[in-house]
């Protein structure tokens, strides 16, 4: 049996980013999922957040073509979710497709969604936390005061992950733990994270006078924060109960991540996507591979090009270890209202 090396134990990524980008976008071809490659998903249940468009929609479609029996499309807009569901049913007319509300800027919505999963789903085999944002302009979430990218991509994703853990454990099949894949990004590796020494740390993202606004940096650092948090979280969760991993789909065309971009920047994005980005189906195939192509060895790992890959280089540094602890402490404090410590303790 091949020996697997976890992401946290791998050598760091090369210092120069361009060779990584070139390899990922021009030399690697992601295989599309087929029934010959993966066994049938008949009888299986999956949850996908942000599944009304882009990578979430396409990964849902691919799972349905593999025979998935029950899909929960978790979206902020029920109307858009229903429109997506009508198209998804073409991939597997016999499947049950539910559209449930989930607003990642609302703690109440997240808690309500998890309660619904607990009471209405007979089993859960796969979960993809795909909902994320890359805002072009600075804004804060009214209910929390946190900058929206940090709120959605890190804090709310951490909350949803933790709340789902006991539900996934209870609703998985004996001997086959539920899988939870959180969409991440190689851009976490490029984050400069200039406010890493600010205390408290998380509120420093909410003030442009402390941490100047840069949309690309903010997206990357939001993915870095949740990456560091999840790696630490998996130290407390056994892969026999829930397998947690992170996946980078690579630069992909047809997503709505750049929907707010306009003018010259939009032209540049379109040119880059036209030259280097993966087709939508290939990017989504990395999600499917994260769920179906590996075993318990990917617990706590970062997947790139369908392979276990190193985490952001910052993780391996002394500063990274210090920041990881701070991110953990502040995130847990922020989410204390939801009794996250008790939930994690119950998983031991």
MITORRO-479153 format. One record per residue (C-alpha): residue in three letters; x, y, z. Coordinates in nm, 2 decimals, decimal comma. Layout:
residues N
+---------+--------+--------+--------+
! residuo !     c1 !     c2 !     c3 !
+---------+--------+--------+--------+
!     Ala !      X !      Y !      Z !
...
+---------+--------+--------+--------+
end
This chain:
residues 348
+---------+--------+--------+--------+
! residuo !     c1 !     c2 !     c3 !
+---------+--------+--------+--------+
!     Unk !   0,00 !   0,00 !   0,00 !
!     Unk !   0,13 !   0,34 !  -0,09 !
!     Unk !   0,24 !   0,57 !   0,19 !
!     Unk !   0,04 !   0,89 !   0,21 !
!     Unk !   0,19 !   1,21 !   0,33 !
!     Unk !  -0,05 !   1,46 !   0,47 !
!     Unk !  -0,05 !   1,82 !   0,35 !
!     Unk !   0,08 !   1,95 !   0,67 !
!     Unk !   0,39 !   1,72 !   0,65 !
!     Unk !   0,48 !   1,80 !   0,29 !
!     Unk !   0,76 !   2,03 !   0,17 !
!     Unk !   0,64 !   2,38 !   0,10 !
!     Unk !   0,54 !   2,50 !  -0,25 !
!     Unk !   0,81 !   2,65 !  -0,47 !
!     Unk !   0,88 !   3,01 !  -0,39 !
!     Unk !   0,81 !   3,12 !  -0,74 !
!     Unk !   0,44 !   3,11 !  -0,82 !
!     Unk !   0,44 !   3,12 !  -1,20 !
!     Unk !   0,57 !   2,77 !  -1,25 !
!     Unk !   0,29 !   2,64 !  -1,03 !
!     Unk !   0,03 !   2,83 !  -1,22 !
!     Unk !   0,18 !   2,72 !  -1,56 !
!     Unk !   0,18 !   2,35 !  -1,45 !
!     Unk !  -0,18 !   2,37 !  -1,31 !
!     Unk !  -0,34 !   2,55 !  -1,60 !
!     Unk !  -0,15 !   2,42 !  -1,90 !
!     Unk !   0,01 !   2,09 !  -1,82 !
!     Unk !  -0,24 !   1,92 !  -1,59 !
!     Unk !  -0,57 !   1,79 !  -1,75 !
!     Unk !  -0,84 !   1,70 !  -1,49 !
!     Unk !  -1,03 !   1,39 !  -1,58 !
!     Unk !  -1,41 !   1,41 !  -1,59 !
!     Unk !  -1,59 !   1,17 !  -1,36 !
!     Unk !  -1,75 !   0,87 !  -1,52 !
!     Unk !  -1,94 !   0,56 !  -1,39 !
!     Unk !  -1,64 !   0,35 !  -1,50 !
!     Unk !  -1,41 !   0,55 !  -1,27 !
!     Unk !  -1,65 !   0,58 !  -0,97 !
!     Unk !  -1,91 !   0,34 !  -0,84 !
!     Unk !  -2,28 !   0,44 !  -0,86 !
!     Unk !  -2,40 !   0,69 !  -0,61 !
!     Unk !  -2,75 !   0,54 !  -0,60 !
!     Unk !  -2,90 !   0,58 !  -0,25 !
!     Unk !  -2,65 !   0,85 !  -0,16 !
!     Unk !  -2,73 !   1,20 !  -0,03 !
!     Unk !  -2,53 !   1,52 !  -0,10 !
!     Unk !  -2,55 !   1,88 !   0,02 !
!     Unk !  -2,39 !   2,15 !  -0,20 !
!     Unk !  -2,39 !   2,51 !  -0,10 !
!     Unk !  -2,40 !   2,78 !  -0,37 !
!     Unk !  -2,52 !   2,51 !  -0,62 !
!     Unk !  -2,74 !   2,74 !  -0,83 !
!     Unk !  -2,45 !   2,84 !  -1,07 !
!     Unk !  -2,09 !   2,79 !  -1,16 !
!     Unk !  -1,88 !   2,52 !  -1,00 !
!     Unk !  -2,14 !   2,44 !  -0,74 !
!     Unk !  -2,40 !   2,37 !  -1,01 !
!     Unk !  -2,17 !   2,18 !  -1,23 !
!     Unk !  -2,04 !   1,96 !  -0,95 !
!     Unk !  -2,40 !   1,89 !  -0,85 !
!     Unk !  -2,48 !   1,79 !  -1,22 !
!     Unk !  -2,18 !   1,56 !  -1,22 !
!     Unk !  -2,28 !   1,38 !  -0,90 !
!     Unk !  -2,63 !   1,34 !  -1,04 !
!     Unk !  -2,50 !   1,18 !  -1,36 !
!     Unk !  -2,32 !   0,93 !  -1,13 !
!     Unk !  -2,65 !   0,83 !  -0,99 !
!     Unk !  -2,68 !   1,05 !  -0,68 !
!     Unk !  -3,03 !   0,99 !  -0,53 !
!     Unk !  -3,09 !   1,30 !  -0,32 !
!     Unk !  -2,94 !   1,64 !  -0,36 !
!     Unk !  -2,98 !   1,95 !  -0,14 !
!     Unk !  -2,92 !   2,27 !  -0,32 !
!     Unk !  -2,84 !   2,52 !  -0,05 !
!     Unk !  -2,87 !   2,88 !  -0,17 !
!     Unk !  -2,95 !   3,23 !  -0,06 !
!     Unk !  -3,21 !   3,28 !  -0,34 !
!     Unk !  -3,48 !   3,01 !  -0,34 !
!     Unk !  -3,60 !   3,14 !  -0,68 !
!     Unk !  -3,26 !   3,10 !  -0,84 !
!     Unk !  -3,22 !   2,76 !  -0,66 !
!     Unk !  -3,54 !   2,63 !  -0,80 !
!     Unk !  -3,44 !   2,75 !  -1,15 !
!     Unk !  -3,11 !   2,56 !  -1,11 !
!     Unk !  -3,29 !   2,25 !  -0,98 !
!     Unk !  -3,51 !   2,23 !  -1,28 !
!     Unk !  -3,20 !   2,21 !  -1,50 !
!     Unk !  -3,02 !   1,97 !  -1,27 !
!     Unk !  -3,32 !   1,72 !  -1,29 !
!     Unk !  -3,23 !   1,66 !  -1,65 !
!     Unk !  -2,91 !   1,49 !  -1,53 !
!     Unk !  -3,10 !   1,24 !  -1,32 !
!     Unk !  -3,48 !   1,26 !  -1,34 !
!     Unk !  -3,54 !   1,01 !  -1,07 !
!     Unk !  -3,33 !   1,20 !  -0,81 !
!     Unk !  -3,49 !   1,40 !  -0,53 !
!     Unk !  -3,36 !   1,76 !  -0,55 !
!     Unk !  -3,45 !   1,99 !  -0,26 !
!     Unk !  -3,38 !   2,37 !  -0,26 !
!     Unk !  -3,32 !   2,50 !   0,09 !
!     Unk !  -3,23 !   2,85 !   0,20 !
!     Unk !  -2,89 !   2,93 !   0,33 !
!     Unk !  -2,75 !   3,28 !   0,37 !
!     Unk !  -2,38 !   3,27 !   0,47 !
!     Unk !  -2,40 !   3,63 !   0,61 !
!     Unk !  -2,66 !   3,52 !   0,87 !
!     Unk !  -2,58 !   3,31 !   1,17 !
!     Unk !  -2,95 !   3,25 !   1,22 !
!     Unk !  -2,98 !   3,12 !   0,86 !
!     Unk !  -2,68 !   2,89 !   0,91 !
!     Unk !  -2,82 !   2,74 !   1,23 !
!     Unk !  -3,17 !   2,70 !   1,08 !
!     Unk !  -3,02 !   2,52 !   0,78 !
!     Unk !  -2,82 !   2,27 !   1,00 !
!     Unk !  -3,14 !   2,20 !   1,21 !
!     Unk !  -3,32 !   2,12 !   0,89 !
!     Unk !  -3,04 !   1,88 !   0,78 !
!     Unk !  -3,07 !   1,71 !   1,12 !
!     Unk !  -3,45 !   1,67 !   1,11 !
!     Unk !  -3,53 !   1,62 !   0,74 !
!     Unk !  -3,24 !   1,42 !   0,59 !
!     Unk !  -3,23 !   1,04 !   0,65 !
!     Unk !  -2,86 !   1,02 !   0,57 !
!     Unk !  -2,58 !   1,25 !   0,45 !
!     Unk !  -2,29 !   1,11 !   0,25 !
!     Unk !  -2,13 !   1,41 !   0,09 !
!     Unk !  -2,12 !   1,78 !   0,16 !
!     Unk !  -1,95 !   2,05 !  -0,05 !
!     Unk !  -1,92 !   2,39 !   0,11 !
!     Unk !  -1,88 !   2,59 !  -0,22 !
!     Unk !  -2,05 !   2,92 !  -0,13 !
!     Unk !  -1,79 !   3,19 !  -0,13 !
!     Unk !  -1,75 !   3,55 !  -0,24 !
!     Unk !  -1,48 !   3,77 !  -0,39 !
!     Unk !  -1,61 !   4,12 !  -0,35 !
!     Unk !  -1,46 !   4,40 !  -0,55 !
!     Unk !  -1,55 !   4,67 !  -0,30 !
!     Unk !  -1,53 !   4,69 !   0,08 !
!     Unk !  -1,85 !   4,62 !   0,27 !
!     Unk !  -1,94 !   4,48 !   0,61 !
!     Unk !  -2,21 !   4,23 !   0,71 !
!     Unk !  -2,47 !   4,44 !   0,90 !
!     Unk !  -2,55 !   4,17 !   1,16 !
!     Unk !  -2,19 !   4,11 !   1,27 !
!     Unk !  -1,99 !   4,42 !   1,15 !
!     Unk !  -1,73 !   4,20 !   0,99 !
!     Unk !  -1,60 !   4,26 !   0,63 !
!     Unk !  -1,81 !   4,04 !   0,41 !
!     Unk !  -1,53 !   3,82 !   0,25 !
!     Unk !  -1,39 !   3,74 !   0,59 !
!     Unk !  -1,74 !   3,68 !   0,72 !
!     Unk !  -1,85 !   3,44 !   0,44 !
!     Unk !  -1,53 !   3,27 !   0,34 !
!     Unk !  -1,39 !   3,22 !   0,69 !
!     Unk !  -1,61 !   3,28 !   0,99 !
!     Unk !  -1,94 !   3,16 !   0,85 !
!     Unk !  -1,78 !   2,87 !   0,68 !
!     Unk !  -1,61 !   2,77 !   1,01 !
!     Unk !  -1,95 !   2,79 !   1,18 !
!     Unk !  -2,13 !   2,58 !   0,92 !
!     Unk !  -1,85 !   2,32 !   0,93 !
!     Unk !  -1,86 !   2,28 !   1,30 !
!     Unk !  -2,24 !   2,27 !   1,33 !
!     Unk !  -2,26 !   2,00 !   1,06 !
!     Unk !  -2,01 !   1,77 !   1,22 !
!     Unk !  -2,24 !   1,59 !   1,47 !
!     Unk !  -2,51 !   1,58 !   1,21 !
!     Unk !  -2,28 !   1,42 !   0,95 !
!     Unk !  -2,15 !   1,17 !   1,20 !
!     Unk !  -2,50 !   1,07 !   1,31 !
!     Unk !  -2,63 !   1,04 !   0,95 !
!     Unk !  -2,34 !   0,85 !   0,79 !
!     Unk !  -2,34 !   0,48 !   0,71 !
!     Unk !  -2,16 !   0,25 !   0,94 !
!     Unk !  -1,80 !   0,21 !   0,82 !
!     Unk !  -1,84 !   0,48 !   0,56 !
!     Unk !  -1,78 !   0,82 !   0,72 !
!     Unk !  -1,95 !   1,13 !   0,56 !
!     Unk !  -1,72 !   1,35 !   0,36 !
!     Unk !  -1,71 !   1,73 !   0,39 !
!     Unk !  -1,51 !   1,92 !   0,13 !
!     Unk !  -1,45 !   2,29 !   0,17 !
!     Unk !  -1,36 !   2,49 !  -0,14 !
!     Unk !  -1,03 !   2,67 !  -0,09 !
!     Unk !  -0,78 !   2,84 !  -0,32 !
!     Unk !  -0,42 !   2,84 !  -0,41 !
!     Unk !  -0,44 !   3,22 !  -0,38 !
!     Unk !  -0,41 !   3,16 !   0,00 !
!     Unk !  -0,05 !   3,09 !  -0,08 !
!     Unk !  -0,01 !   3,44 !  -0,22 !
!     Unk !  -0,17 !   3,63 !   0,06 !
!     Unk !   0,06 !   3,89 !   0,21 !
!     Unk !  -0,14 !   3,91 !   0,53 !
!     Unk !   0,01 !   4,24 !   0,65 !
!     Unk !  -0,21 !   4,26 !   0,96 !
!     Unk !  -0,10 !   3,92 !   1,10 !
!     Unk !   0,03 !   4,08 !   1,42 !
!     Unk !  -0,28 !   4,29 !   1,49 !
!     Unk !  -0,46 !   4,21 !   1,82 !
!     Unk !  -0,74 !   4,14 !   1,81 !
!     Unk !  -0,69 !   4,00 !   1,46 !
!     Unk !  -1,03 !   3,94 !   1,30 !
!     Unk !  -1,17 !   4,29 !   1,37 !
!     Unk !  -0,86 !   4,44 !   1,20 !
!     Unk !  -1,01 !   4,33 !   0,86 !
!     Unk !  -1,31 !   4,54 !   0,93 !
!     Unk !  -1,13 !   4,88 !   0,93 !
!     Unk !  -0,97 !   5,00 !   0,61 !
!     Unk !  -0,75 !   5,24 !   0,82 !
!     Unk !  -0,59 !   4,93 !   0,98 !
!     Unk !  -0,59 !   4,70 !   0,68 !
!     Unk !  -0,62 !   4,88 !   0,35 !
!     Unk !  -0,87 !   4,73 !   0,10 !
!     Unk !  -0,73 !   4,52 !  -0,18 !
!     Unk !  -0,99 !   4,28 !  -0,33 !
!     Unk !  -0,74 !   4,01 !  -0,45 !
!     Unk !  -0,55 !   4,01 !  -0,13 !
!     Unk !  -0,87 !   4,00 !   0,08 !
!     Unk !  -1,00 !   3,70 !  -0,11 !
!     Unk !  -0,67 !   3,52 !  -0,07 !
!     Unk !  -0,63 !   3,59 !   0,30 !
!     Unk !  -0,99 !   3,49 !   0,36 !
!     Unk !  -0,91 !   3,15 !   0,22 !
!     Unk !  -0,58 !   3,14 !   0,42 !
!     Unk !  -0,77 !   3,21 !   0,74 !
!     Unk !  -1,02 !   2,92 !   0,69 !
!     Unk !  -0,74 !   2,69 !   0,57 !
!     Unk !  -0,54 !   2,74 !   0,89 !
!     Unk !  -0,86 !   2,71 !   1,10 !
!     Unk !  -0,97 !   2,38 !   0,93 !
!     Unk !  -0,63 !   2,22 !   0,96 !
!     Unk !  -0,64 !   2,28 !   1,33 !
!     Unk !  -1,00 !   2,17 !   1,35 !
!     Unk !  -0,92 !   1,83 !   1,20 !
!     Unk !  -0,68 !   1,76 !   1,49 !
!     Unk !  -0,99 !   1,72 !   1,70 !
!     Unk !  -1,20 !   1,52 !   1,45 !
!     Unk !  -1,14 !   1,16 !   1,37 !
!     Unk !  -1,16 !   1,06 !   1,00 !
!     Unk !  -1,36 !   0,76 !   1,11 !
!     Unk !  -1,64 !   1,01 !   1,20 !
!     Unk !  -1,61 !   1,28 !   0,93 !
!     Unk !  -1,35 !   1,32 !   0,66 !
!     Unk !  -1,28 !   1,69 !   0,61 !
!     Unk !  -1,07 !   1,82 !   0,33 !
!     Unk !  -1,01 !   2,13 !   0,12 !
!     Unk !  -1,00 !   2,16 !  -0,26 !
!     Unk !  -0,86 !   2,41 !  -0,51 !
!     Unk !  -1,05 !   2,39 !  -0,84 !
!     Unk !  -0,78 !   2,60 !  -1,02 !
!     Unk !  -0,85 !   2,91 !  -1,23 !
!     Unk !  -1,18 !   2,82 !  -1,40 !
!     Unk !  -1,40 !   2,99 !  -1,66 !
!     Unk !  -1,77 !   3,03 !  -1,61 !
!     Unk !  -1,78 !   3,09 !  -1,24 !
!     Unk !  -1,95 !   3,40 !  -1,09 !
!     Unk !  -1,66 !   3,49 !  -0,86 !
!     Unk !  -1,57 !   3,79 !  -1,09 !
!     Unk !  -1,93 !   3,90 !  -1,14 !
!     Unk !  -1,87 !   4,24 !  -0,99 !
!     Unk !  -1,57 !   4,32 !  -1,21 !
!     Unk !  -1,61 !   4,57 !  -1,49 !
!     Unk !  -1,42 !   4,80 !  -1,72 !
!     Unk !  -1,05 !   4,72 !  -1,81 !
!     Unk !  -1,03 !   4,47 !  -1,52 !
!     Unk !  -1,31 !   4,27 !  -1,68 !
!     Unk !  -1,14 !   4,27 !  -2,01 !
!     Unk !  -0,82 !   4,14 !  -1,84 !
!     Unk !  -1,01 !   3,87 !  -1,66 !
!     Unk !  -1,18 !   3,76 !  -1,98 !
!     Unk !  -0,84 !   3,74 !  -2,16 !
!     Unk !  -0,68 !   3,54 !  -1,88 !
!     Unk !  -0,97 !   3,30 !  -1,86 !
!     Unk !  -0,97 !   3,26 !  -2,24 !
!     Unk !  -0,60 !   3,18 !  -2,24 !
!     Unk !  -0,54 !   2,98 !  -1,92 !
!     Unk !  -0,86 !   2,90 !  -1,72 !
!     Unk !  -1,00 !   2,55 !  -1,70 !
!     Unk !  -1,34 !   2,47 !  -1,85 !
!     Unk !  -1,61 !   2,47 !  -1,58 !
!     Unk !  -1,66 !   2,09 !  -1,60 !
!     Unk !  -1,29 !   2,03 !  -1,53 !
!     Unk !  -1,29 !   2,26 !  -1,24 !
!     Unk !  -1,60 !   2,10 !  -1,09 !
!     Unk !  -1,44 !   1,75 !  -1,14 !
!     Unk !  -1,19 !   1,84 !  -0,87 !
!     Unk !  -1,48 !   1,87 !  -0,63 !
!     Unk !  -1,61 !   1,53 !  -0,73 !
!     Unk !  -1,26 !   1,38 !  -0,70 !
!     Unk !  -1,23 !   1,52 !  -0,35 !
!     Unk !  -1,54 !   1,33 !  -0,25 !
!     Unk !  -1,50 !   1,01 !  -0,44 !
!     Unk !  -1,13 !   0,97 !  -0,54 !
!     Unk !  -0,96 !   0,92 !  -0,21 !
!     Unk !  -0,99 !   0,77 !   0,14 !
!     Unk !  -0,94 !   0,88 !   0,50 !
!     Unk !  -0,58 !   0,98 !   0,41 !
!     Unk !  -0,71 !   1,32 !   0,28 !
!     Unk !  -0,85 !   1,42 !   0,62 !
!     Unk !  -0,71 !   1,77 !   0,70 !
!     Unk !  -0,55 !   1,79 !   0,35 !
!     Unk !  -0,55 !   2,05 !   0,07 !
!     Unk !  -0,61 !   1,90 !  -0,27 !
!     Unk !  -0,48 !   2,05 !  -0,59 !
!     Unk !  -0,50 !   1,89 !  -0,93 !
!     Unk !  -0,68 !   1,60 !  -0,76 !
!     Unk !  -0,37 !   1,52 !  -0,55 !
!     Unk !  -0,27 !   1,59 !  -0,18 !
!     Unk !  -0,07 !   1,91 !  -0,20 !
!     Unk !   0,11 !   2,14 !   0,04 !
!     Unk !  -0,08 !   2,40 !   0,24 !
!     Unk !   0,00 !   2,77 !   0,20 !
!     Unk !   0,36 !   2,83 !   0,28 !
!     Unk !   0,27 !   3,06 !   0,57 !
!     Unk !   0,14 !   2,76 !   0,76 !
!     Unk !   0,49 !   2,61 !   0,79 !
!     Unk !   0,65 !   2,92 !   0,94 !
!     Unk !   0,68 !   3,03 !   1,30 !
!     Unk !   0,45 !   3,33 !   1,22 !
!     Unk !   0,20 !   3,09 !   1,07 !
!     Unk !   0,19 !   2,87 !   1,38 !
!     Unk !   0,14 !   3,18 !   1,59 !
!     Unk !  -0,13 !   3,32 !   1,36 !
!     Unk !  -0,31 !   2,98 !   1,35 !
!     Unk !  -0,35 !   2,98 !   1,72 !
!     Unk !  -0,48 !   3,34 !   1,72 !
!     Unk !  -0,72 !   3,27 !   1,44 !
!     Unk !  -0,85 !   2,96 !   1,62 !
!     Unk !  -0,90 !   3,14 !   1,95 !
!     Unk !  -1,07 !   3,45 !   1,80 !
!     Unk !  -1,29 !   3,24 !   1,57 !
!     Unk !  -1,40 !   3,02 !   1,85 !
!     Unk !  -1,48 !   3,32 !   2,06 !
!     Unk !  -1,68 !   3,48 !   1,78 !
!     Unk !  -1,88 !   3,16 !   1,75 !
!     Unk !  -1,92 !   3,09 !   2,12 !
!     Unk !  -2,29 !   3,17 !   2,10 !
!     Unk !  -2,34 !   2,85 !   1,90 !
!     Unk !  -2,16 !   2,64 !   2,16 !
!     Unk !  -1,89 !   2,53 !   1,92 !
!     Unk !  -1,65 !   2,42 !   2,18 !
!     Unk !  -1,90 !   2,18 !   2,32 !
!     Unk !  -1,98 !   2,05 !   1,97 !
!     Unk !  -1,61 !   1,98 !   1,90 !
!     Unk !  -1,57 !   1,81 !   2,24 !
!     Unk !  -1,87 !   1,59 !   2,17 !
!     Unk !  -1,69 !   1,45 !   1,86 !
!     Unk !  -1,41 !   1,30 !   2,06 !
+---------+--------+--------+--------+
end
